């Protein structure tokens, strides 16, 4: 698939969106920025709520592809998750259908499979087709988003790569994150691959760097042309000295979702 010229980046004011605003243009993308809050330093950005279907359709008009990062990224009451992540994703896909946009990159999450035990030494990596086991309403909304993407591919021919993102920060901050960390540079590489790979239909991939302590199978991401270059291991000694090894007898350590399975962080807004 040729490189899309104009890409709508939703959630452009968020942490991941802020990183991608700088990292994606060198790949040749012109970004149209969207968030429900003003995007700092980007006066041309669109301020649109995902509940405003008409404004969202206008924002989508004329773009070649969409990277959908917008929504609630932590746990919240179901009513808030419903509006932002479930109804919001539906409005986004409807806008894409109405405007003829044929490629979406959807920010799913490892929390769609958060109650999956992490693999112990010698066990195989977690495959992308492992049964979904959401750890929160947030994780449940990502399961919905993946199914929505499948529906719009089957019914309307809109291709999607659903990226089950681990933790995308400049560096890992916890021992658990050593296994699920995606460097910002690798995040841009993965999004670029997801935007340009041919014939993806609806493809689900895990989003992380090539970490020494990796828990999940990156083969479906690599099949898109993704070649991760980073590894969390240089940060391991410091984090292990501060926090110790994960204790599999503690639920917050034993599952892929980490503390989301026991004491999830709550969306502050």
C-alpha positions as CSV (number, residue, x, y, z in Angstrom):
1,X,0.0,0.0,0.0
2,X,1.4,3.5,-0.8
3,X,2.1,5.8,2.0
4,X,-1.1,7.7,3.0
5,X,-0.6,11.4,2.4
6,X,-2.9,12.7,5.1
7,X,-3.6,10.9,8.4
8,X,-6.1,11.9,11.0
9,X,-4.5,11.4,14.4
10,X,-7.2,11.3,17.1
11,X,-6.1,11.8,20.8
12,X,-3.4,14.1,19.6
13,X,-3.2,15.9,23.0
14,X,-2.6,12.6,24.9
15,X,0.7,11.1,25.9
16,X,1.0,8.7,23.0
17,X,-0.5,11.2,20.5
18,X,2.0,13.9,21.6
19,X,4.9,11.5,20.9
20,X,3.6,10.5,17.5
21,X,3.0,14.1,16.4
22,X,6.8,14.5,16.3
23,X,7.8,10.9,15.2
24,X,5.4,10.2,12.3
25,X,5.9,13.2,10.0
26,X,9.5,12.1,9.0
27,X,7.8,9.0,7.4
28,X,6.1,11.3,5.0
29,X,2.7,11.9,6.7
30,X,0.8,15.1,6.9
31,X,-1.1,14.8,10.2
32,X,-4.5,16.3,10.9
33,X,-4.7,16.5,14.7
34,X,-7.9,16.0,16.7
35,X,-8.6,15.9,20.4
36,X,-11.5,16.9,22.7
37,X,-9.0,19.3,24.4
38,X,-6.9,21.9,22.6
39,X,-3.6,20.5,21.4
40,X,-0.8,22.5,23.0
41,X,1.4,24.2,20.4
42,X,-0.9,23.2,17.5
43,X,-3.5,26.0,17.0
44,X,-4.7,24.3,13.7
45,X,-5.7,21.2,15.6
46,X,-9.4,20.3,15.6
47,X,-11.2,20.3,19.0
48,X,-13.9,17.6,18.6
49,X,-15.7,15.3,21.0
50,X,-16.1,11.7,19.8
51,X,-19.8,12.0,20.6
52,X,-20.3,14.7,17.9
53,X,-20.9,12.5,14.9
54,X,-21.3,15.5,12.5
55,X,-18.1,17.2,13.6
56,X,-16.2,13.9,13.5
57,X,-17.4,13.2,9.9
58,X,-16.1,16.7,8.9
59,X,-12.8,15.9,10.6
60,X,-12.4,12.7,8.7
61,X,-13.3,14.1,5.3
62,X,-10.4,14.1,2.9
63,X,-7.9,12.0,4.9
64,X,-6.3,8.9,3.6
65,X,-6.1,7.0,6.9
66,X,-6.8,7.3,10.6
67,X,-4.8,6.5,13.7
68,X,-7.4,6.3,16.5
69,X,-5.8,7.0,19.8
70,X,-8.6,9.0,21.4
71,X,-10.6,7.9,24.4
72,X,-10.2,7.0,28.0
73,X,-6.9,5.2,28.6
74,X,-7.4,4.0,32.2
75,X,-10.3,2.5,34.2
76,X,-13.5,4.6,34.6
77,X,-17.2,4.0,35.4
78,X,-18.8,2.1,32.7
79,X,-21.0,5.0,31.6
80,X,-17.9,7.1,30.8
81,X,-16.2,4.2,29.0
82,X,-19.4,3.6,27.0
83,X,-19.5,7.1,25.8
84,X,-15.8,7.7,25.0
85,X,-14.5,4.3,24.0
86,X,-17.4,2.3,22.7
87,X,-19.8,4.9,21.2
88,X,-16.8,7.0,20.3
89,X,-15.2,4.2,18.3
90,X,-18.5,3.5,16.6
91,X,-18.8,7.2,15.5
92,X,-15.2,7.1,14.2
93,X,-15.9,4.0,12.1
94,X,-19.2,5.4,10.8
95,X,-17.4,8.6,9.8
96,X,-14.7,6.6,8.0
97,X,-17.4,4.6,6.2
98,X,-19.3,7.7,5.2
99,X,-16.2,9.4,3.9
100,X,-14.6,6.4,2.1
101,X,-11.6,6.1,4.4
102,X,-10.2,2.5,4.0
103,X,-7.5,2.2,6.6
104,X,-7.6,2.6,10.3
105,X,-5.0,1.9,13.0
106,X,-6.9,1.3,16.2
107,X,-5.2,1.6,19.6
108,X,-6.3,-1.5,21.3
109,X,-4.5,-2.6,24.5
110,X,-2.9,-5.5,26.4
111,X,-5.7,-5.0,28.8
112,X,-8.1,-6.7,26.4
113,X,-6.2,-9.9,27.5
114,X,-5.2,-8.6,30.9
115,X,-6.3,-11.7,32.9
116,X,-4.0,-13.9,30.8
117,X,-1.2,-15.2,33.0
118,X,2.2,-14.1,31.8
119,X,4.4,-16.9,30.5
120,X,6.9,-18.4,32.9
121,X,10.4,-19.3,31.8
122,X,10.3,-22.0,29.1
123,X,6.6,-21.4,28.3
124,X,5.7,-20.2,24.8
125,X,5.0,-16.5,24.2
126,X,1.3,-15.4,24.4
127,X,-0.2,-15.7,20.9
128,X,-2.3,-12.9,19.4
129,X,-5.3,-15.3,19.1
130,X,-5.2,-16.1,22.8
131,X,-8.8,-15.8,24.3
132,X,-9.6,-12.3,25.3
133,X,-9.8,-11.8,29.0
134,X,-10.3,-8.1,29.7
135,X,-9.2,-6.9,33.2
136,X,-11.4,-3.7,33.4
137,X,-14.2,-1.9,31.7
138,X,-11.4,-0.2,29.8
139,X,-10.1,-3.5,28.6
140,X,-13.6,-4.6,27.7
141,X,-13.9,-1.5,25.5
142,X,-10.8,-2.5,23.6
143,X,-12.3,-6.0,23.0
144,X,-15.4,-4.1,21.5
145,X,-13.1,-2.0,19.4
146,X,-11.4,-5.0,17.9
147,X,-14.8,-6.6,17.1
148,X,-16.0,-3.3,15.6
149,X,-13.0,-3.2,13.4
150,X,-13.7,-6.8,12.2
151,X,-17.3,-5.9,11.5
152,X,-16.4,-2.8,9.4
153,X,-13.9,-4.9,7.5
154,X,-16.4,-7.7,6.8
155,X,-19.3,-5.4,6.0
156,X,-17.7,-2.3,4.5
157,X,-14.1,-3.2,3.5
158,X,-12.4,-0.8,5.9
159,X,-9.1,-2.4,6.8
160,X,-7.8,-2.1,10.4
161,X,-4.7,-3.0,12.3
162,X,-5.6,-3.3,16.0
163,X,-2.5,-2.7,18.0
164,X,-2.6,-4.1,21.6
165,X,-0.3,-1.5,23.0
166,X,1.8,-2.3,26.0
167,X,3.4,0.8,27.6
168,X,4.8,3.5,25.2
169,X,7.0,5.8,27.2
170,X,10.5,7.2,26.7
171,X,11.7,4.5,29.1
172,X,10.1,1.7,31.2
173,X,9.3,2.7,34.8
174,X,8.3,-0.7,36.4
175,X,9.6,-4.3,36.3
176,X,6.4,-5.4,34.6
177,X,7.0,-2.8,31.9
178,X,10.3,-4.4,31.0
179,X,8.2,-7.1,29.2
180,X,5.5,-4.9,27.5
181,X,7.4,-1.7,26.8
182,X,7.4,-0.1,23.4
183,X,9.8,2.7,22.8
184,X,8.3,5.8,21.1
185,X,10.6,5.2,18.0
186,X,9.4,1.6,17.7
187,X,5.8,2.8,18.2
188,X,6.2,5.1,15.1
189,X,7.8,2.2,13.2
190,X,4.8,0.0,14.1
191,X,2.2,2.6,13.2
192,X,4.0,3.2,9.9
193,X,4.0,-0.5,9.1
194,X,0.3,-0.7,10.0
195,X,-0.5,2.2,7.7
196,X,1.4,0.9,4.7
197,X,1.2,-2.9,4.8
198,X,-1.0,-4.4,2.0
199,X,-4.0,-6.5,2.5
200,X,-4.3,-6.4,6.2
201,X,-8.1,-7.0,6.4
202,X,-8.5,-6.9,10.2
203,X,-5.2,-7.8,11.8
204,X,-4.5,-7.8,15.5
205,X,-0.9,-7.3,16.7
206,X,0.9,-6.8,19.9
207,X,2.7,-3.4,20.3
208,X,6.0,-3.5,22.0
209,X,9.7,-3.4,21.4
210,X,11.9,-6.5,20.9
211,X,12.4,-6.8,24.7
212,X,14.6,-9.5,26.1
213,X,11.8,-10.2,28.7
214,X,9.0,-10.2,26.1
215,X,5.7,-11.9,27.1
216,X,3.9,-12.0,23.8
217,X,4.4,-13.1,20.2
218,X,5.2,-10.2,17.8
219,X,5.0,-12.4,14.6
220,X,1.8,-10.8,13.3
221,X,3.4,-7.3,13.8
222,X,6.5,-8.4,12.0
223,X,4.4,-9.8,9.2
224,X,3.3,-6.2,8.5
225,X,7.0,-5.2,8.0
226,X,7.6,-4.0,11.6
227,X,11.2,-4.3,12.7
228,X,11.6,-3.2,16.3
229,X,15.0,-1.9,17.1
230,X,14.8,-1.3,20.8
231,X,14.9,-3.5,24.0
232,X,14.1,-2.6,27.6
233,X,16.9,-4.6,29.0
234,X,19.3,-1.7,29.5
235,X,16.8,-0.4,32.1
236,X,16.4,-3.8,33.9
237,X,19.2,-3.6,36.5
238,X,18.1,-0.3,37.9
239,X,14.4,-1.3,38.1
240,X,15.1,-4.7,39.6
241,X,17.3,-3.1,42.2
242,X,14.5,-0.7,43.1
243,X,11.5,-3.0,42.8
244,X,12.6,-6.6,42.9
245,X,11.5,-9.4,40.7
246,X,7.8,-10.0,40.0
247,X,6.1,-12.3,42.5
248,X,3.7,-14.6,40.7
249,X,1.8,-15.3,43.9
250,X,0.5,-11.7,43.8
251,X,-2.3,-11.3,41.3
252,X,-1.0,-7.9,40.4
253,X,2.2,-9.5,39.3
254,X,1.0,-12.8,37.8
255,X,-1.2,-11.5,35.0
256,X,-0.5,-9.6,31.8
257,X,-2.6,-6.7,33.0
258,X,-0.5,-6.1,36.1
259,X,-2.3,-4.0,38.7
260,X,-5.2,-3.4,36.4
261,X,-6.5,-6.8,37.6
262,X,-6.5,-5.8,41.3
263,X,-6.3,-2.0,41.7
264,X,-6.6,-0.3,38.3
265,X,-5.6,3.3,37.9
266,X,-8.7,5.5,37.6
267,X,-9.2,8.1,34.8
268,X,-8.8,11.5,36.5
269,X,-11.1,13.6,34.3
